[in-house]
Amino acid sequence: MFPKSTGTPGAGETSARAAPEKPVPVPLIIGPAVGSPNAIPSVLDVKVTAND
């Protein structure tokens, strides 16, 4: 399906990694995601905006 990556970006490959500023345990993400998806931004302490 996809060619195996060599780990180093080459022709046609991109790579991006970022570490979270404040790591959040997985159970704290899964709980709101199942119960109330709109609560996820407050759990992750992020702001979600839409294009006008």
C-alpha positions as CSV (number, residue, x, y, z in Angstrom):
1,M,0.0,0.0,0.0
2,F,2.4,2.7,1.2
3,P,6.2,2.5,0.8
4,K,8.1,1.7,4.0
5,S,9.6,4.8,5.5
6,T,13.3,4.9,6.1
7,G,12.8,7.2,9.1
8,T,14.5,10.1,7.3
9,P,12.3,12.3,5.1
10,G,13.2,11.9,1.5
11,A,11.6,12.6,-1.9
12,G,7.8,12.7,-1.3
13,E,8.0,12.3,2.4
14,T,7.4,14.8,5.2
15,S,8.0,14.4,8.9
16,A,6.7,16.4,11.9
17,R,6.8,15.7,15.6
18,A,5.7,17.7,18.5
19,A,5.6,17.1,22.2
20,P,2.6,18.3,24.1
21,E,3.2,21.2,26.5
22,K,1.2,19.5,29.2
23,P,0.8,15.7,28.6
24,V,-2.8,14.5,29.3
25,P,-3.4,10.8,30.3
26,V,-5.3,8.8,27.8
27,P,-8.2,8.0,30.2
28,L,-8.8,11.7,30.6
29,I,-9.3,12.1,26.9
30,I,-11.4,8.9,26.3
31,G,-13.9,9.7,29.1
32,P,-15.1,13.0,27.6
33,A,-14.8,11.7,24.1
34,V,-17.3,9.0,24.9
35,G,-19.6,11.0,27.2
36,S,-19.5,14.5,25.6
37,P,-17.2,15.1,22.7
38,N,-17.7,18.9,23.1
39,A,-15.9,18.7,26.5
40,I,-12.6,17.5,24.9
41,P,-11.2,21.1,24.3
42,S,-11.6,22.0,28.0
43,V,-9.9,18.7,29.1
44,L,-7.0,19.4,26.7
45,D,-6.9,23.1,27.6
46,V,-7.2,24.2,23.9
47,K,-9.4,26.7,22.1
48,V,-11.3,25.5,19.1
49,T,-12.5,28.1,16.5
50,A,-14.2,27.9,13.1
51,N,-13.6,29.9,10.0
52,D,-16.2,32.6,9.5
